[in-house]
Amino acid sequence: MSTPTSTILVVEDDNIVRMLIVDVLEELEFAVLEADGGEKALEILQDTQIHIDLMMTDVGLPGMDGRELATEARKLRPALPILFASGYAESIDVPEDMHVIGKPFSIDQLRDKVKSIIE
């Protein structure tokens, strides 16, 4: 019996990067929702019918950045795990209960990070 698929919301304004992340996550058998920025992500998060196990967001989004998005996301879903993807991972300051993965990351790093957060 397989475990139910976990759903990950990927927020990334770069279409190619977002496509690559989505492809990798889908190959790892996660269900993936996509948003090209904070506003779209919040629209998805506001829909209480949609179950989301993890939000993975780029830090450098246009308009509302990843941290602002995380703050708003937590207002809607206080227990939502959040993973920031950043090219400046070592210098980014994130709240204690949130996670960071440095860009560029390998498929294995992404898989291990996501699994460690969700499981």
C-alpha positions in Angstrom: 0.0 0.0 0.0 1.5 3.3 -1.0 1.4 6.4 1.2 -0.7 9.2 -0.1 1.2 11.6 -2.3 2.4 14.8 -0.6 1.5 18.1 -2.3 4.1 20.8 -2.8 3.4 24.3 -3.8 6.4 25.7 -5.9 6.7 29.5 -6.1 9.3 30.6 -8.6 9.2 33.5 -11.0 11.7 32.1 -13.4 9.7 29.8 -15.7 12.6 27.5 -16.6 13.7 27.1 -13.0 10.2 26.4 -11.9 9.7 23.8 -14.7 12.8 22.0 -13.6 11.9 22.0 -10.0 8.4 20.8 -10.8 9.8 18.0 -13.1 12.1 16.8 -10.4 9.4 16.8 -7.7 7.0 15.0 -10.0 9.6 12.4 -10.8 10.0 11.9 -7.0 6.2 11.3 -7.0 5.0 14.4 -5.3 2.0 16.2 -6.5 3.0 19.8 -7.5 1.1 23.1 -7.6 2.8 26.0 -9.3 2.8 29.7 -8.8 4.9 32.3 -10.6 4.8 34.7 -7.7 3.4 35.6 -4.3 0.0 36.7 -5.4 -0.7 33.5 -7.2 0.7 31.4 -4.3 -1.6 33.2 -1.9 -4.7 32.5 -4.1 -3.8 28.8 -4.0 -3.2 28.9 -0.2 -6.6 30.7 0.4 -8.4 27.7 -1.2 -9.0 25.5 1.9 -10.1 22.6 -0.4 -6.4 22.2 -1.5 -4.2 20.2 0.8 -0.6 21.4 0.8 2.2 19.7 2.7 5.0 22.1 1.8 5.5 25.5 0.1 8.9 25.8 -1.6 9.5 29.4 -2.6 12.3 31.4 -4.2 13.5 34.2 -1.9 14.0 36.7 -4.7 10.5 37.1 -6.1 9.4 40.3 -7.8 7.0 42.3 -5.8 6.4 40.4 -2.7 9.6 38.5 -1.8 9.7 35.0 -0.5 9.9 36.0 3.1 6.9 38.3 2.9 5.1 35.5 1.1 6.0 33.1 3.9 4.6 35.5 6.5 1.3 35.8 4.6 1.2 32.1 4.0 1.5 31.4 7.7 -1.4 33.7 8.4 -3.5 31.5 6.2 -1.9 28.2 7.2 0.0 28.5 10.5 1.4 25.0 10.4 2.6 25.1 6.7 6.2 24.0 6.3 8.2 26.4 4.2 11.3 25.8 2.2 13.2 28.8 0.8 15.4 28.3 -2.3 18.2 30.9 -2.5 21.4 31.5 -4.3 22.6 33.1 -1.1 21.5 30.4 1.3 24.3 30.9 3.8 23.5 34.6 4.2 19.7 34.4 4.4 18.1 34.7 7.8 15.0 32.6 8.0 12.6 32.0 11.0 13.6 28.9 13.0 10.7 26.7 11.9 11.4 27.4 8.2 14.0 25.7 5.9 16.5 26.8 3.3 18.1 25.0 0.3 21.0 26.7 -1.6 20.8 27.2 -5.3 21.9 25.5 -7.4 20.9 22.3 -5.8 21.1 18.7 -7.1 18.1 16.5 -7.5 19.3 14.4 -4.5 19.7 17.4 -2.3 16.2 18.6 -3.2 14.7 15.1 -2.6 16.5 14.7 0.8 15.5 18.2 1.9 11.9 17.8 1.0 11.6 14.4 2.5 13.3 15.5 5.7 10.7 18.3 6.0 7.6 16.4 5.1 8.4 13.1 7.0 
